[in-house]
Amino acid sequence: MFLVARQDRTVKFGILLPHFGEYASRSAVLDGARLAESVGFDSVFTRDHVVYEPHSGIENEDTTFYDLLTTMAMVAAVTERITIGTAALIPYRHPINMARSLGTITAMSGDRLLLGLGTGRFDREFEAVGLGDVPRVEMLKETIQILRSFVDDGVTSHHSDIFEFSDVSVVPVPSKLSIWWCSGTPASARIAVDLGLGWLPGRITLDTIRLRRQRMAERSAAASLAMPRIGVVAPTRIGSSREEAIESVNLEGLLKWAND
């Protein structure tokens, strides 16, 4: 799987690290990150689960899953320049805990973190950690607000039906976070514009991205807001030729995955 991020006319390429499933191993993750950096990739990415259940039809049944934030910290320690991204970090964690982890990673790695955040797809994971009844879009919006407040002020308070705390300090602060909203829905594109986030969809066609981009440009112009950066998480296959790669695509599995 590759992630292709576009900012203005610059196209940047990243890869998803094998930190889950049958290929997950220390060497695959750390040596893979070093190799990606050495051959010129712009970024390496991780994904998030608290209860990992492989996608039926396109992923092996191996349930190995290396924690996203721990993996990011290890990768930061063995690389120098490559961007380290999440696609996506899901708000299973309290935002104070998230800010603490992100602040530590950015302090150790420098300003190399691209923070893709998403609401997740599986109710079971949120139910498992006692968050089954929490409205996830609102929870993610508040998480972003809290993270930004820590970045700006270091000490923050928040009072809502979801999060309630006063005068909490996080040092080191998670500095210069590049935050992206990870989803392909029309609502997610609107949220990215309104909150000044990057937009990072997956399981979506290029034609749909073009349509969303047009709508985002119109919304940005109407509100005098900056046009968000746009990327795409694109499942890929590698072969010695285009034809060989296409022949190995599990189209049935991808369609089931996209439509679940």
Secondary structure as UniProt FT lines:
FT   STRAND          2..7
FT   TURN            8..9
FT   STRAND          10..16
FT   HELIX           21..23
FT   HELIX           26..39
FT   STRAND          43..46
FT   TURN            56..58
FT   HELIX           68..78
FT   STRAND          83..89
FT   TURN            91..92
FT   HELIX           95..109
FT   STRAND          113..117
FT   HELIX           123..128
FT   TURN            129..130
FT   TURN            132..133
FT   HELIX           136..153
FT   STRAND          155..159
FT   STRAND          164..169
FT   TURN            175..176
FT   STRAND          178..181
FT   HELIX           186..195
FT   STRAND          198..199
FT   HELIX           206..223
FT   STRAND          230..234
FT   HELIX           242..247
FT   HELIX           251..259
//
